[in-house]
Amino acid sequence: MTEYFRAIGDYDVRMAGPQHVEGARRVMLDTFYRDFDYGYQPAWHWDVIDLDGVYLRPARHALFVATLGEEVVGTTAVRAAAPKSPPHPRELVERYPAESTAQLFRVYVRREHRRHGLARAMVEMARRFVARTPGYEAIYLHTDTRVDGAEPFWRSLAVEVYDGRDGDPSRFQTVHFEIPIPSWEEDLLAEQRVLETVPMA
Ligand SMILES: CC(C)(COP(=O)(O)OP(=O)(O)OC[C@H]1O[C@@H](n2cnc3c(N)ncnc32)[C@H](O)[C@@H]1OP(=O)(O)O)[C@@H](O)C(=O)NCCC(=O)NCCS
């Protein structure tokens, strides 16, 4: 039994192990080509090449996946990272320094598996991981609001901290968000809910 496990209908949401890396990479690459109009960009997406080295090995980083049977259908990654400036404003880098900021990346769910609560469950698990990992003081992310579903999804979970949109649809229309780190009481309640959903051996 693991503390980072939750069943949602026929799906499981869990912390990724080495057996999930290939499937997680496929979800990410497919998202770049099917949901974003620019495909894989090495300068932005370098982490996807070595998910094991970037997310599974470092103690303060993590990768969460949603699975249906053996197939990975969703991903969410956490790593200690500040927003980059440029292109993002300097004030955000000062507010969210790399050492104390858990930045969320690669929150993707395959189209045919959306609206089952998988992304929300993965982000909730990532929040609990951050709460239990020493040194983090904030959970930060940014998103391109031109992508279908991205803005309403984040507004359902996170608090806007900076609106970088300029209204030009040919450029990124980025909004920056923060998600509160759960208190230990909230973490304990979430843990009880998880234990209730884990089948007895
Ligand atoms: C954004 C994304 C990750 C959401 O995944 P998901 O598993 O479908 O999201 P959930 O089912 O957990 O949704 C949770 C809540 O977010 C909101 N939401 C999610 N997608 C939405 C959409 N397309 N339209 C309106 N609200 C939406 C709803 O409030 C939803 O709750 P509800 O279904 O009970 O109404 C998915 O649409 C996706 O992969 N998009 C492409 C990649 C992307 O833009 N990722 C985010 C930026 S990195």
The ligand as an SDF file (V2000), in Angstrom:
LIG
                    3D

 48 50  0  0  0  0  0  0  0  0999 V2000
   -6.6670   20.9000  -18.2240 C   0  0  0  0  0  0  0  0  0  0  0  0
   -6.7340   19.3820  -18.1090 C   0  0  0  0  0  0  0  0  0  0  0  0
   -5.4390   18.8660  -17.4720 C   0  0  0  0  0  0  0  0  0  0  0  0
   -7.9300   19.0110  -17.1890 C   0  0  0  0  0  0  0  0  0  0  0  0
   -7.9180   17.5920  -16.9760 O   0  0  0  0  0  0  0  0  0  0  0  0
   -9.2210   16.7880  -16.4690 P   0  0  0  0  0  0  0  0  0  0  0  0
   -8.7770   15.5010  -15.8890 O   0  0  0  0  0  0  0  0  0  0  0  0
  -10.2340   16.7500  -17.5300 O   0  0  0  0  0  0  0  0  0  0  0  0
   -9.7390   17.7730  -15.3050 O   0  0  0  0  0  0  0  0  0  0  0  0
  -10.7280   17.3590  -14.0980 P   0  0  0  0  0  0  0  0  0  0  0  0
  -11.7130   16.3600  -14.6000 O   0  0  0  0  0  0  0  0  0  0  0  0
   -9.9240   17.0120  -12.9160 O   0  0  0  0  0  0  0  0  0  0  0  0
  -11.4680   18.7560  -13.8690 O   0  0  0  0  0  0  0  0  0  0  0  0
  -11.5910   19.3600  -12.5990 C   0  0  0  0  0  0  0  0  0  0  0  0
  -12.4090   20.6370  -12.7410 C   0  0  0  0  0  0  0  0  0  0  0  0
  -11.7470   21.5800  -13.6030 O   0  0  0  0  0  0  0  0  0  0  0  0
  -12.7010   22.2850  -14.4090 C   0  0  0  0  0  0  0  0  0  0  0  0
  -12.4830   21.9270  -15.8230 N   0  0  0  0  0  0  0  0  0  0  0  0
  -11.6350   20.9980  -16.3190 C   0  0  0  0  0  0  0  0  0  0  0  0
  -11.6790   20.9970  -17.6700 N   0  0  0  0  0  0  0  0  0  0  0  0
  -12.5880   21.9330  -18.0300 C   0  0  0  0  0  0  0  0  0  0  0  0
  -13.0990   22.3820  -19.2910 C   0  0  0  0  0  0  0  0  0  0  0  0
  -12.6650   21.8640  -20.4620 N   0  0  0  0  0  0  0  0  0  0  0  0
  -14.0440   23.3510  -19.2960 N   0  0  0  0  0  0  0  0  0  0  0  0
  -14.5050   23.8650  -18.1490 C   0  0  0  0  0  0  0  0  0  0  0  0
  -14.0630   23.4870  -16.9050 N   0  0  0  0  0  0  0  0  0  0  0  0
  -13.1100   22.5260  -16.8620 C   0  0  0  0  0  0  0  0  0  0  0  0
  -14.0690   21.8210  -13.8960 C   0  0  0  0  0  0  0  0  0  0  0  0
  -14.4300   22.6690  -12.8290 O   0  0  0  0  0  0  0  0  0  0  0  0
  -13.7520   20.4220  -13.4170 C   0  0  0  0  0  0  0  0  0  0  0  0
  -14.6710   19.9510  -12.4590 O   0  0  0  0  0  0  0  0  0  0  0  0
  -16.0570   19.2410  -12.9480 P   0  0  0  0  0  0  0  0  0  0  0  0
  -15.7040   18.2480  -14.0210 O   0  0  0  0  0  0  0  0  0  0  0  0
  -16.5480   18.5880  -11.6810 O   0  0  0  0  0  0  0  0  0  0  0  0
  -16.9160   20.3410  -13.4700 O   0  0  0  0  0  0  0  0  0  0  0  0
   -6.9850   18.7140  -19.4970 C   0  0  0  0  0  0  0  0  0  0  0  0
   -8.0770   19.3620  -20.1190 O   0  0  0  0  0  0  0  0  0  0  0  0
   -5.7700   18.8180  -20.4160 C   0  0  0  0  0  0  0  0  0  0  0  0
   -4.9110   17.9380  -20.3870 O   0  0  0  0  0  0  0  0  0  0  0  0
   -5.7030   19.8710  -21.2620 N   0  0  0  0  0  0  0  0  0  0  0  0
   -4.5970   20.0300  -22.2070 C   0  0  0  0  0  0  0  0  0  0  0  0
   -3.2810   20.3090  -21.4970 C   0  0  0  0  0  0  0  0  0  0  0  0
   -3.3650   21.5220  -20.5830 C   0  0  0  0  0  0  0  0  0  0  0  0
   -3.7760   22.5840  -20.9880 O   0  0  0  0  0  0  0  0  0  0  0  0
   -2.9630   21.3240  -19.3100 N   0  0  0  0  0  0  0  0  0  0  0  0
   -3.0240   22.3670  -18.2940 C   0  0  0  0  0  0  0  0  0  0  0  0
   -2.0070   23.3710  -18.4450 C   0  0  0  0  0  0  0  0  0  0  0  0
   -0.3740   22.7910  -18.1250 S   0  0  0  0  0  0  0  0  0  0  0  0
  1  2  1  0
  2  3  1  0
  2  4  1  0
  2 36  1  0
  4  5  1  0
  5  6  1  0
  6  7  2  0
  6  8  1  0
  6  9  1  0
  9 10  1  0
 10 11  2  0
 10 12  1  0
 10 13  1  0
 13 14  1  0
 14 15  1  0
 15 16  1  0
 15 30  1  0
 16 17  1  0
 17 18  1  0
 17 28  1  0
 18 19  1  0
 18 27  1  0
 19 20  2  0
 20 21  1  0
 21 22  1  0
 21 27  2  0
 22 23  1  0
 22 24  2  0
 24 25  1  0
 25 26  2  0
 26 27  1  0
 28 29  1  0
 28 30  1  0
 30 31  1  0
 31 32  1  0
 32 33  2  0
 32 34  1  0
 32 35  1  0
 36 37  1  0
 36 38  1  0
 38 39  2  0
 38 40  1  0
 40 41  1  0
 41 42  1  0
 42 43  1  0
 43 44  2  0
 43 45  1  0
 45 46  1  0
 46 47  1  0
 47 48  1  0
M  END
$$$$
